[in-house]
Amino acid sequence: MHLNTVLNKLGLVSLLQNKKIDIVTRKFEDIRSNTIYFAFEEITKKNFEQIRNKGAYLIIGESSFLNNHYIKVDSIKKIYQKYLLWKNKYKLMGKCFIGVTGTSGKSTISTLLYRFLSKKRKTIYFGTDGIYTDNQVFTTLNTTPSMEELFMHLNNQHYVIMEISSISFFEYRLYDIKFDYLLLTNVFEDHLDYHKTKEEYIASKMLILSTNYNAKTFISRDVTDKRFLRLNHNTTYYGFDENKIKFFNIIEHENKLQFDVETYSDYYHISTSILGKYNVMNIAGVFSILRALNYKMDDIIDFITKTDPIKGRYNLLYYKNKPLIIDYCHTTSSYFAMFNDVKNNYASKLLVIFGAGGNRQESKRVEYSNLVSKYASYAIITNDNPRDEDEMKIALMLKDNLTIPNEIILNRHDAIEKALSMINDFDGLLILGKGPENYINIKGKLFHHSDIDTIKEYIR
């Protein structure tokens, strides 16, 4: 391909000769002769010369730099995603894109959709816990993939399920990707370290829906902001008491979530291993998507009845006849839902292990501690991906807002073992924050750790 072919597709203009281009890349190490280089780093006179000497014919970036071999753009992320979409658009043809967004519930709904749909047609799922396809799991750093990751893994799948984070939308990771089905679980305050205000966070969710105007969209009854209904001409509510499918008589009994489902013509009783009464709303979302895809009610009911618990989401173990519950909780709304369910169904005198992520919304730490103080009898504060922040600083911030007996054990493995040694004094143990993850991020290094494995090693 030639220079002007690429630039025309990107809406850019250059005075350079229209030479044949051999490589288009954002990686410095890949630069060769006749390369277009997308510079995500700042461009200075020194590194401009280095990039040119390596063979780059044209450099595109955000820095203010004057040279015929350089084009300044407002957003390098956006222009690079535009290029990737142009080069790989053929990979989107014939696929059914299903997007799930919201503050909480995305992973549960998306995982259940993947489990069901992958038995019907070839399916890929991009989410918090990784990229799933063909019985393989690929690790990923973000809930929503970069466009490079997306096109790397897309091939002959029919269904493409994706958790859509608010941050990914502003990072242009989904630039001009159009969804056939969208589902909004709920909208609570989150990611204020990135969005700064709740209104900006809400606006991000609204943009996801409004830029997919033709998608068949399902909105949970938990979303009370009526503005969301005006963003899409094909929007339906889902929830406990809708006209098409009703969910009622919800109880948890003998380590099962049980409820009744009624449609226009049929009545079903469901007993599932997906615990937590709040998960009925997530299951209702799954029903909505699968029914819209014209799958039979009997098949959906059979699937929900037989499916296994989702790893790291309300996983229930027992030790000395006491319930041990592991959950990925990392939002205030999920903390509240988890405590409310556990206190009502499993344990009144509760021991809790929790922490808070570093380089993230600090106001959550006060909210976490307030909820732990309200619902628990004793707390152990531990690490939960402190990242670049000081571990003890985070722990002390949590401790300062606790009003119940507590202690700090930064080593998460040791914290769990200490809690298990104390279990006789409590009705149950709740371990929050890590869920299915098998690492802890400290100063940019990933240290192996699994809450579930730590418990199993201790109690076996």
N, C-alpha and C positions, 0 to 999 in steps of 0.2 A: 504494500500500500504506500501511497505518497503522502507527504506532509499535509497538503491542502485537503486531502480526503478526510484525514483525522480532524483537522481544525474546523472544517465545515460542519462536521457532525457535532462539534463542541461549541459552535457559535463563536469561534475565535478567528483572528486574522493575524498574519505575519508577513513581513516584507522579505523573508528569506526565500531562496530558490526552492521550488517545489521538488525536493529530492525524494528518492525512495527511502522509506523508513523501515529499518530492520527490527527494531526493538522499541516497545513502549513499556515503561516500568516506573515504579516508585522506589525501587531498591537500588541504592548506590552501587552495590557489588555487581549488579546485572548490567550496568552501563557498558555499551560497546560503541563502535562506530555507527553513526546514523541512528541515534537513539533519541526518542522523546522522553524526557525525564520529568515526572511529577514530583516536585520538591515539597515535602511536608515539613522540612526544616527551614529555618531562616536562611535566606541567601545573602551572603556577604561577598565582597570582592575576592577574598581568599578562596572560599569554597566554590564560588562560581567558576573560577579558573581551574580548580581541581576537577569539577564536574565536566567542564568543557574539554580539558586535557584527556579525560578518560574516554571521550568520544561522543558526548551528548551534543546533538545538533540543535535541539531546542529544549529549553527548561521552562516549566510552568510552575508558578508559585504565588504566594501571597505577599512576599516582601516587595518593598518599593525599591526597584533596581532597574536602571536604564541600560539596555543593551539589545541589539537586534535579535540576539539568540535567547531572549527572555520575554515571557508574557506574564504580566501580573493579572491575577484573578481575585475576586472577592472571597471565594471559598475553594481551597484546593480539594477539600473532601468532596464537595458537591461536584466539581468538574471531573474529578477522578472517577467517582461513581457513575457519572454520565458516560464516561468512556467505557467503563466495564459493562454497563448495560447495553451500549451500542454493540460491543464486540460479542456479547453472549446472549443477546435477546432471543436467539433461536432456541436456547435451552428452556425458555419459559413457555414455549408453545405446547398446547395440549395438556397443560397441567391445571389442577384445581388447587388454588391457594387458599388456605384457611388460617386466619390470624386471630390470636387470642391476646387481648390486652386487658389491663386493669391493675389495681394495686396488689391484690392477692388472688390466689386461685388459678393463676395462669398455668402453672406446671401441672397441677392435678388434672385440670380439664384437658390440656394438651396431651398429657401422658395417656389418659384414658382414650382419647380420640385416636392416638397412634396405635395403641394396643388393638383397638377394634378394626380400624381401617387397614392396617398392615396385613390383616388376615383376609382382606377382600381384594385389595389391589396394591401394587408396589407403592410404598409410602416412605417419606422422609420427615423427620421431626427435628427442628432446631429449637433448643430450649436451654433453660438454666443449667440442667444437669449434663448437657452435651448434645451431640448430633447423633440421632438414631436412624439407621436404615439397614436393611438386609441383615438383621441380627448382629450388627456391628455398632459400637459406640465410639465416637470421636470426641476428644476433649475440646472445649472452647472456653475462651476467657469471658465472653459476653453472653447475656441472655439471648439477644438478637444477633445473628451473625453479621459479619462484614460482608459486603457484596463479593469480595474475593472468596470467602468461605462458602457463600451461597453457591456460586457458580462452580467452585471446585467439587462440590458434592452432588450437584444436580446432574442427573443423566436421564434415565428412562422412568423415573417415578411418575405416578399419576397424581397422588395427593402430596401436597407440601404443607405441613403444619408448622406454624411459627409463633413463638411467644414474641410479642411486640412490646418492647420497653419504651417508655417515654423518651429516654435519653437517645435511643437508637434513631428515633425519628429526626431529632435535631442534629444528629451526627451524619445524616444522609445515608445511613446504612441500607435503607429501603428505598432509595431514590427511584421514584416512578415505578415501583413494583405495585401492581394492582391485585387486590385480593378479591376472590369470589365470595368468600364468607368471612364475616368479622363477628367477634363476640367480645363484649365489654363486661367484665365480671363485677367491678365496683370501682369507685374513685374516692380514695381517702388521701390524706396528706402523706406524700412520700418524695424521696429524692430531692429534698429542698437544699441539699448541698450543691446540686446542679441547677435546679430551676429557680431557687431563691425564694419564690412565693408559691402559696397554694394555688393561686389563680393561674400562674404560669404553668404549673403542673397540670391543672385541669385543661388549660388551653392546649397542651401537648396531646392529651387524649382526644380532645375535640378535633384537632387537626388530623389525627390518624383516621378518624371516621369521615371527616369532610373531604379528604383527598381520595377516598374510596367511595365516591357517591353512589356508584352502581352496585356495590357489594350488598348481598343479603346480610343484614346486620341484626344481631340479637343483643339486647341490653338487659342486664339483670334488674330485677325489681329493687335491688339494693341501691341502684343509681337513682337518686331522687331529683337530680338537676335536669329539669325539662329541656334545657338547651340541647342536650344530646339527641333528643328525638327529632330535632329540626335539621340535623346535619346530613341525613340520608333519607332518600325517598322510599327505601324498602326496609324499614326498621320494625322489629317485633320485640316486645318484652318477653322475658321468660322468668319463671319463679314458682312459688308454691301454689298459687291459686289462679292460674291463667285458664282461659276458656278451653284451650286445646288439650293441655296436659296438666293435671292437678297432682300435687304431692302433699300428703297429709299423714296423720297418725305416726309421727316420727319418734322413735325411741331407740336407745342403745341398750342391748340386752345380750348377755353371754358373749361379750366381745364381738358383737355384730351390730351394725347399723341397720335398723329395720324401718320400713315405711311403706305406705300404700301409694299406688299410682292409678289415676283414673283418666281415661280418654273418653271421647264421645261414645264409644261402643264397648269398651272393655275395662276391666278392673284387675289390678295386679298387686300382689304382695311381694316385696323385695327384702331379702336379707343379704347384706354384703359385708365384705371384710374392709371396705373403705370406711374407717371410723371417723367420728366427729359429726354432730348434727349439722354443723355449718356446711359440710360437704354435700348435703342434699341439694343445696343451691348449685354447687359445682356439677353435680350429676344432672341436674335439670338443664344446665347449659350444654352438657354432652348430648342429652336427649334432643335438644333443639337443633343442633348441627346435624346429627345423624338422621333425624326425621326429614330435615330439609334436603339431605342427600338421598332421600327415598329408601332408606333402610327400614326393614320391617320392625315393628314394635317388639314382637316376640324375640327377634334376634338381639335387640338392644337389651331387653330385660334379662335374657339368658346371660349375656356378656357381663352386665353389672353384677349379677348374682355370683358369677364364678370367678371374676377377676381377683387377683392378689392385691394386698395393700401396696401402696406406692412407696418405694424406698425413701426413708427420711421424712415422710409425711405421716404424722400420727402413727408411728410404729410402736406397737405395744408388746412388751416382754414382761415376764414375771420373775421376781427373785424373792425368795422367802414369802411367797404368796402376796407380794406387794407389786402393784403395777409400776413399770418403768416405761415412760413414754418419751420417744425421741421425735423432735420436729424441727423443721427448717425455719421456724418463725423468725422473721427479721423486719416486721413492720408492726406498728402499734395496733393496727386493726387485727392482725393475726395473733398477736399476744392476747388481746382481749378475747377473741373467739376461742382460742385454745384454753385459757384459764377457765372461762365460763363452762366449757364442755367438760374438762377434766374434773373440776370441783363438783359438778352436778352428777357425774357418772362414775368416778373412780376414786377420788381421794379428797377428804376434807382437810386433813392436816398434811400439807404439801411441802416437800423439799424441792427447791428449784436450783438448777445450774444455768447461768446465763452470762452473756457478755455483750459487747457491742462492737461493730466493725469500725476500724480506723479510717480516717479520711472520708467520713460519711457524715450525714446530717446529725449534728451534735444534740439537737433538741430531742431526738429519739431516746437518748440515754436517760433523760429525766423521766420521760414517759414510761420507758421500760421499768425503771426502778419504782415508779409510782404504782404500776400494775402488779409488780412482784410483791411490793409491800402490802397491797390490798388483798391478794389472793393466796400468798404463800406464808408458811410459818418460819421457814429458814431459807437463806440464800447463800449459794457459793458463787462468787464472781470469778470468772475465768476469761481466757483469751477467746476471741472470735474474730480472726483476721484483723489484727491491729494495723497491718500494712505499715505505713511509714510513721505512724504515731507511736508515742511512748506507751508501752503496755500498761504500766502502773498508773499513768495519768488517766487513761480510760477507766481502769478499774476503780480508782479513787473517785472519779466523777459519778460512777454508778453507786458506789458506797455512800457518798455524801447525800444521796437522795433516797436511801433505804431507811425504813423505820422499823424493820424487823431484825432479829439476830442474823448475823452474816459473817462471812470471812472471805478473804481473797486468796485463791490458789491459781496463779497464772497458768501453770502447766495444766492443760485441759485433761490429759490422761490422769494425772494425779487428782484433779478435782473430781472426776467421775469415780475413781476408786475410793476417795474419801467419802463421797456421798453414799456409795453402796455399803460402806462400813457403818454408816449411820442409819440405814434404812429401817431398823427395828423401832426407831423412835418416831417414825412417820407413817402415813397411810400410803404414800406413793412418792415417786421421783419423776420430775419433769426436766428434761434436758433440751434446752432451746438454742437455736442459732445455726447449727452446722448441718443437721439433717443427713443427707446422703454424701456430703463432701468428705473427701479423704485427705485433706491437707489443711494446714493453717498458714496463712500468709503473714510472715513477719519480716519487715524491712525488705520486701521484694523477693524473699526466698520462700519456697513452699516446703514446709515440713510435714511429713506424713502423719496423719491422724485420722481415725474414724471413731465417732462416738459409738456406733453399733458394734464394731469389732472390739473396742475396749470393754464394753459391757459383757459381750459373749465370752471373752477371754477370762474375765473375772468370775463369772458365775458358773462356768462349766466344771 
